[in-house]
Amino acid sequence: MTVNEFDYTLPEELIAQTPLAQRDHSRLLVLHQSDGALEHRHFYDIVEYLNPGDLLVVNDSKVIPARIFGTRAGTGGLVEVLLLKALQEDVWEALVKPGKKARPGQVLEFQEQMTGTVLEILDDGKRKIRFSHDASSIYEVLDRIGKMPLPPYITEQLKDQGRYQTVYARELGSAAAPTAGLHFTDELLKKTREKGIQIAPVTLHVGLGTFRPVKEVEITNHIMHTEYFSIPAETVRLVQETKARGGRVISVGTTATRTLESGFDSSLNCIQASGETGIFIYPGYQFKVIDALITNFHLPKSTLMMLVSALAGKDKIMAAYQTAVEERYRFFSFGDAMFICD
């Protein structure tokens, strides 16, 4: 199976640059797995498609304002740092621009709030950096000086940084938002619970590797970057009870999907409650846990396109995307949503 099978043409003007004024007013394309039938709704209609006894699983990871701007000590040259992953306290894996100037030993200064020393050069040009500050934690400094690490296809400034967080974000650690959850409001979640649908969290700290293009022609040669995940014991129990009584496990986003599919075996035993996952889901994969998926529209040739194709079938997904383009849906992080259901 080749990467070109997951390509489609997207007019640039359909890439959403800003979030809608109201989270749940985005459009919702409902795709029925059984026959490929499509319905055009709004996200606030999602509760109509959820049944009492279903379990909605959300990723509660919180995006770090991880893009920081500073200068190189000694020269004053400008530098941009994107924090990717905490390796230990105040030691981070990061991307640095310009990279050629970020050699081991180089000290970086950030608005008299913090300094960072480049310790070593890692694979893919990433750097290991040790930070020094007087705050209670580096997160306190980032709240003051950091910017949200928006994807490169978003060129407009985000006026309200909270709009790149889900309303249920709790666990700091992501370099990008689990965007399927951006459509939910507190009120919509309340309506969901009132209908008899339970909501359970998992955590997967989203890294940039999730969004990197697949460079291999044959997709099975692609190697995923790993990301940290965690499944609380209560969520394990709810998943097992929901499946036992015939309810559906509905994943909010591909990150929650990858977490659940990493944590359970085919008998629904929890084989790993936390750790690193590099699971790559593409057509032919047999899902163990999830029955339906709430997701956004994904980049052409991406691993996320392959994941949704594994669930709904590649031909149905490609047809649905063609319809979404024709109907002028908004794409990617701040765009509209899709519900893949039975």
C-alpha positions as CSV (number, residue, x, y, z in Angstrom):
1,M,0.0,0.0,0.0
2,T,1.6,3.3,-1.1
3,V,1.4,6.7,0.4
4,N,-0.1,8.2,-2.7
5,E,-3.2,6.2,-2.1
6,F,-4.0,8.6,0.8
7,D,-3.5,11.8,-1.2
8,Y,-6.3,14.3,-2.1
9,T,-6.4,17.8,-3.5
10,L,-7.3,20.6,-1.0
11,P,-7.8,24.2,-2.0
12,E,-5.7,26.4,0.3
13,E,-8.6,28.6,1.3
14,L,-10.3,25.6,3.0
15,I,-7.5,25.4,5.6
16,A,-9.1,27.0,8.7
17,Q,-6.8,29.8,10.0
18,T,-8.9,30.7,13.1
19,P,-11.3,29.0,15.4
20,L,-15.0,29.7,15.2
21,A,-16.5,32.1,17.7
22,Q,-18.4,29.2,19.3
23,R,-16.6,25.8,19.6
24,D,-19.6,23.6,19.0
25,H,-20.8,25.5,15.9
26,S,-18.4,23.8,13.6
27,R,-19.9,21.6,10.9
28,L,-20.0,17.8,11.4
29,L,-19.8,15.3,8.6
30,V,-21.3,12.0,9.8
31,L,-19.9,8.9,8.0
32,H,-21.6,5.6,8.5
33,Q,-19.1,2.8,8.2
34,S,-21.6,0.2,7.1
35,D,-22.5,1.8,3.7
36,G,-20.5,5.0,3.4
37,A,-23.7,7.2,3.8
38,L,-23.0,10.8,4.7
39,E,-24.9,13.3,6.7
40,H,-24.2,17.0,7.1
41,R,-24.8,18.4,10.6
42,H,-23.3,20.7,13.2
43,F,-21.1,19.6,16.0
44,Y,-23.7,20.5,18.6
45,D,-25.8,17.7,17.1
46,I,-23.3,15.0,18.1
47,V,-25.4,14.0,21.2
48,E,-28.1,12.7,18.8
49,Y,-25.6,10.1,17.6
50,L,-24.6,8.9,21.1
51,N,-26.5,6.2,22.9
52,P,-27.1,5.7,26.6
53,G,-24.5,3.2,27.7
54,D,-21.8,4.5,25.3
55,L,-18.4,5.6,26.6
56,L,-16.8,8.7,25.3
57,V,-13.0,8.6,25.8
58,V,-11.1,11.9,25.6
59,N,-7.5,12.9,25.7
60,D,-6.9,15.3,28.6
61,S,-3.4,16.3,27.6
62,K,-2.8,20.0,27.8
63,V,-0.7,21.9,25.3
64,I,2.4,23.7,26.6
65,P,3.0,27.2,25.4
66,A,6.2,25.7,24.1
67,R,7.4,28.2,21.5
68,I,9.8,30.6,23.1
69,F,12.0,33.3,21.5
70,G,15.3,34.5,22.8
71,T,18.9,35.4,21.9
72,R,22.2,33.6,21.8
73,A,24.5,34.7,24.6
74,G,27.6,36.5,23.3
75,T,26.2,37.5,19.9
76,G,22.6,38.5,20.6
77,G,21.5,36.6,17.6
78,L,17.8,35.8,17.6
79,V,16.7,32.2,18.3
80,E,13.4,30.3,18.3
81,V,13.0,27.2,20.5
82,L,10.2,24.7,20.4
83,L,10.1,22.4,23.4
84,L,9.0,18.9,22.4
85,K,9.5,16.6,25.4
86,A,10.6,16.8,29.0
87,L,13.5,14.3,29.4
88,Q,14.0,15.1,33.1
89,E,13.4,18.1,35.3
90,D,14.4,21.2,33.3
91,V,16.0,19.1,30.6
92,W,14.1,19.1,27.3
93,E,14.2,17.7,23.8
94,A,13.7,20.7,21.5
95,L,13.9,22.1,18.0
96,V,16.0,25.3,17.6
97,K,16.0,27.8,14.7
98,P,18.6,28.6,13.4
99,G,19.9,25.1,14.2
100,K,23.4,25.6,12.9
101,K,24.1,28.2,15.7
102,A,22.8,25.9,18.4
103,R,26.0,23.9,19.1
104,P,26.7,22.1,22.4
105,G,27.7,24.6,25.0
106,Q,25.8,27.5,23.5
107,V,23.8,29.4,26.1
108,L,20.4,30.9,25.1
109,E,18.7,33.7,27.0
110,F,15.0,34.3,27.2
111,Q,13.8,37.8,28.3
112,E,15.8,37.7,31.5
113,Q,13.3,35.0,32.7
114,M,15.4,31.9,31.9
115,T,18.5,30.6,30.2
116,G,19.1,27.4,28.4
117,T,22.3,25.5,27.6
118,V,22.5,23.2,24.6
119,L,23.9,19.9,25.9
120,E,23.9,17.8,22.7
121,I,22.6,17.3,19.2
122,L,20.0,14.5,18.9
123,D,18.6,12.8,15.8
124,D,16.6,14.7,13.2
125,G,18.5,17.9,14.3
126,K,16.8,18.1,17.7
127,R,18.7,19.5,20.7
128,K,18.9,18.5,24.3
129,I,18.7,21.7,26.4
130,R,19.1,22.2,30.1
131,F,17.1,25.3,31.4
132,S,17.8,27.4,34.4
133,H,15.3,29.8,36.1
134,D,14.1,31.1,39.4
135,A,10.5,30.0,39.1
136,S,8.8,27.2,40.9
137,S,8.8,25.2,37.6
138,I,9.6,25.8,33.9
139,Y,5.8,25.8,33.2
140,E,5.5,29.0,35.2
141,V,8.0,30.7,32.9
142,L,6.4,29.3,29.8
143,D,3.0,30.7,30.9
144,R,4.7,34.2,30.9
145,I,6.8,34.1,27.8
146,G,5.7,31.1,25.7
147,K,3.4,31.0,22.6
148,M,1.2,28.2,21.5
149,P,3.0,26.0,19.0
150,L,0.5,26.2,16.1
151,P,1.0,24.0,13.1
152,P,2.9,25.7,10.2
153,Y,-0.3,25.8,8.0
154,I,-1.8,28.3,10.4
155,T,-0.4,31.7,9.5
156,E,-2.7,34.0,11.5
157,Q,-2.0,34.9,15.1
158,L,-4.1,33.2,17.8
159,K,-5.8,36.0,19.8
160,D,-7.0,33.7,22.6
161,Q,-4.4,31.0,23.4
162,G,-7.1,29.1,25.3
163,R,-8.8,28.2,22.0
164,Y,-5.9,25.8,21.3
165,Q,-6.8,23.9,24.4
166,T,-9.8,21.5,25.0
167,V,-12.1,22.5,27.8
168,Y,-11.1,19.3,29.7
169,A,-7.3,19.7,29.3
170,R,-5.5,18.8,32.5
171,E,-2.2,17.1,32.0
172,L,0.6,19.4,30.8
173,G,2.8,17.8,28.1
174,S,1.6,18.2,24.5
175,A,3.4,20.1,21.7
176,A,0.2,20.2,19.7
177,A,-3.5,20.0,20.6
178,P,-5.6,16.9,20.3
179,T,-7.8,18.9,18.0
180,A,-10.9,16.7,17.8
181,G,-11.8,17.7,21.3
182,L,-11.6,21.4,20.6
183,H,-15.3,21.3,19.4
184,F,-16.6,20.3,22.9
185,T,-18.0,22.9,25.3
186,D,-18.8,22.3,29.0
187,E,-22.5,22.6,28.2
188,L,-22.2,20.0,25.4
189,L,-20.4,17.6,27.7
190,K,-23.1,18.1,30.3
191,K,-25.8,17.2,27.8
192,T,-23.8,14.1,26.9
193,R,-23.7,13.0,30.5
194,E,-27.4,13.7,31.0
195,K,-28.2,11.4,28.2
196,G,-26.5,8.5,29.9
197,I,-23.1,8.6,28.2
198,Q,-20.1,8.2,30.4
199,I,-16.9,10.2,29.7
200,A,-13.5,8.9,30.6
201,P,-10.0,10.4,30.2
202,V,-6.8,9.1,28.9
203,T,-3.6,11.0,28.3
204,L,-1.3,11.0,25.3
205,H,1.1,13.9,25.0
206,V,1.1,14.8,21.3
207,G,4.5,15.2,19.7
208,L,5.3,16.7,16.3
209,G,6.1,13.2,15.0
210,T,2.4,12.5,14.7
211,F,2.1,15.2,12.0
212,R,5.3,14.5,10.1
213,P,4.8,13.5,6.5
214,V,5.2,9.9,5.5
215,K,8.3,9.9,3.3
216,E,8.4,6.2,2.5
217,V,6.6,5.2,-0.7
218,E,5.5,1.9,0.9
219,I,3.6,2.9,4.1
220,T,4.7,-0.2,6.0
221,N,8.3,1.1,5.9
222,H,7.3,4.2,7.9
223,I,8.4,4.4,11.5
224,M,6.3,6.4,14.0
225,H,7.9,8.6,16.7
226,T,6.9,7.5,20.2
227,E,4.7,9.5,22.5
228,Y,3.9,9.1,26.2
229,F,0.5,7.8,27.2
230,S,-1.4,6.9,30.3
231,I,-4.7,5.1,31.0
232,P,-6.2,5.6,34.5
233,A,-7.5,2.5,36.2
234,E,-11.0,3.9,36.2
235,T,-10.9,4.3,32.5
236,V,-9.8,0.7,32.1
237,R,-12.7,-0.4,34.2
238,L,-15.2,1.7,32.2
239,V,-13.9,0.4,28.9
240,Q,-14.2,-3.2,30.0
241,E,-17.7,-2.7,31.5
242,T,-18.9,-0.8,28.4
243,K,-17.8,-3.5,26.0
244,A,-19.1,-6.3,28.2
245,R,-22.7,-4.9,28.1
246,G,-22.6,-4.2,24.4
247,G,-22.0,-0.4,24.6
248,R,-19.8,1.5,22.2
249,V,-16.4,2.9,23.0
250,I,-16.2,6.2,21.1
251,S,-12.8,7.8,20.8
252,V,-12.5,11.6,20.7
253,G,-9.6,12.0,18.3
254,T,-6.8,9.8,16.9
255,T,-4.6,10.3,20.0
256,A,-7.2,8.8,22.3
257,T,-7.6,6.0,19.7
258,R,-3.9,5.2,19.6
259,T,-3.8,5.3,23.4
260,L,-6.6,2.8,23.8
261,E,-5.4,0.5,21.0
262,S,-1.9,0.5,22.7
263,G,-3.1,-0.3,26.1
264,F,-5.4,-3.2,25.6
265,D,-5.2,-6.7,24.0
266,S,-7.9,-8.3,21.9
267,S,-9.4,-9.8,25.1
268,L,-9.7,-6.3,26.5
269,N,-7.1,-6.9,29.2
270,C,-5.0,-3.8,30.0
271,I,-1.5,-4.9,28.9
272,Q,0.1,-1.4,29.4
273,A,-1.4,1.4,31.5
274,S,1.3,3.9,30.7
275,G,4.5,4.2,28.7
276,E,5.6,5.1,25.2
277,T,3.7,4.1,22.2
278,G,4.7,4.2,18.5
279,I,1.6,2.3,17.3
280,F,1.0,2.9,13.6
281,I,-2.6,2.1,12.5
282,Y,-3.3,1.7,8.8
283,P,-5.8,-0.3,6.7
284,G,-5.7,-4.0,7.6
285,Y,-5.5,-3.2,11.3
286,Q,-8.0,-5.0,13.5
287,F,-9.4,-2.6,16.2
288,K,-9.6,-4.1,19.6
289,V,-11.3,-1.3,21.6
290,I,-12.9,1.6,19.7
291,D,-16.2,1.3,17.8
292,A,-16.6,4.9,16.6
293,L,-14.4,8.0,16.2
294,I,-14.8,11.7,16.4
295,T,-12.0,13.3,14.5
296,N,-11.0,16.4,12.4
297,F,-10.0,16.4,8.7
298,H,-6.4,15.4,8.3
299,L,-3.4,16.3,6.1
300,P,-3.0,14.4,2.8
301,K,-0.7,11.4,2.9
302,S,-0.5,11.6,6.8
303,T,-0.5,8.7,9.2
304,L,-3.8,10.1,10.5
305,M,-5.4,9.7,7.1
306,M,-4.3,6.1,7.3
307,L,-5.7,5.6,10.8
308,V,-9.2,6.8,9.8
309,S,-9.0,4.7,6.6
310,A,-8.3,1.7,8.8
311,L,-11.5,2.3,10.7
312,A,-13.9,3.3,7.9
313,G,-12.2,1.9,4.8
314,K,-10.0,3.8,2.5
315,D,-12.5,4.2,-0.3
316,K,-15.2,5.5,2.0
317,I,-12.8,8.0,3.6
318,M,-11.5,9.3,0.3
319,A,-15.1,9.7,-1.0
320,A,-16.0,11.5,2.2
321,Y,-13.1,13.9,1.9
322,Q,-14.0,14.6,-1.7
323,T,-17.5,15.5,-0.5
324,A,-16.1,17.7,2.3
325,V,-14.0,19.6,-0.2
326,E,-17.0,20.1,-2.6
327,E,-19.2,21.2,0.4
328,R,-16.5,23.7,1.5
329,Y,-15.8,22.2,4.9
330,R,-13.0,23.8,6.9
331,F,-9.9,21.6,7.3
332,F,-7.3,20.7,9.9
333,S,-6.8,22.0,13.5
334,F,-9.3,24.8,13.6
335,G,-11.6,23.2,11.0
336,D,-14.7,21.1,11.1
337,A,-15.3,17.6,12.4
338,M,-16.2,14.1,11.3
339,F,-18.0,11.4,13.2
340,I,-17.2,7.9,11.9
341,C,-19.9,5.6,13.3
342,D,-21.7,2.4,12.6
